[in-house]
Amino acid sequence: MRKFLGVLLVIAVILSCSAAFAEYKGKITFNVSLKDAEKSSKAELWLPYPLSDSNQTITDVDIKSNGAQIGVESDPKAGGVYLHAT
């Protein structure tokens, strides 16, 4: 019985470790409409821009715009990276 419980414990540890290192995939889409932008002399949009690191790999970034100037900018104070559209 004791050996059986030991084997169950080993199996539980292996399963929990494999779940912790599972690979997750997904797609994130932002659709932004600035309806009142035409009424303003200036409109800006700032969105968080993900970067690859030891915890995630970012690939296939596709940015589409209806004519806005777009750039990726960093904020040295906050340490964040943002997509900036004007």
N, C-alpha and C positions, 0 to 999 in steps of 0.2 A: 504494500500500500504506500509506503514511504517513497519507494522508487517511482511508483506511478505518479505521485504528486510532484516529485522532482522533474519528471519528464513533462508534465503539464505546465509547470512553471517555466521550463526552458522554451516550450512551444509558445507560451503566452508572451515571453520576452521577445522572441524572434518575430512574432506577428506584429507586436507593437512597434518594434524598430523598423520593420519594413513599411508600415503605414506612415511612420514619421518621415521617411525619405521617399514617399511616393511622388511621382511627377504629375503635376497638374498643368493643364493647358487651357487657354481661354482666349477670348477676343473681347476687347473693350472698344466701344464705339461712342464717340461724343458727337452729337448733332446739335449745333448751336445756331440759333436764329436771333439776330439782334433787330427786332421789328422796328424799334424806334430810332435806329441808327441813322436813318435818312434825315431825321429831324435835327440831329445833332451835328455840330461842326467837327467833332472828333469822337471816335469810339475805339476802345481798346479791349482786347480780350486776353486774359492770362489763364492758362491751364497748366496743371502740374504735368511735367514731362518725365516719364519713367526712364530710368537708365538700368542697364544690366549691372548686377553685382554678384556677390557670392551666393545670394539667395534666389535670384531670378535672372533669366535670360530674356531680353527683349529683342524680338526680331520682327521683320516685315512691317515696319512703321509706314503707314500710308496716310499722307495729309493732303486733303483736297480743300480748295478755297475758291470762292467766287470772285477773286481778284484782290483780296486783302494781301498786304505784305506780311509775310510770316517769317519768324526767326526763333531759334532756340536760344534762350538767355539764362544765365545763372545769377543767383543772388548770393553774393559772398557772405553777407551777414547771416542770412537764414540757412545758407548751404543748399538751397533748392534749385532745381532746374525747371524752367517753364517754357511753354510754347507761347509766344507773344505775337498777336495779330493786331494790325492797325489798319 
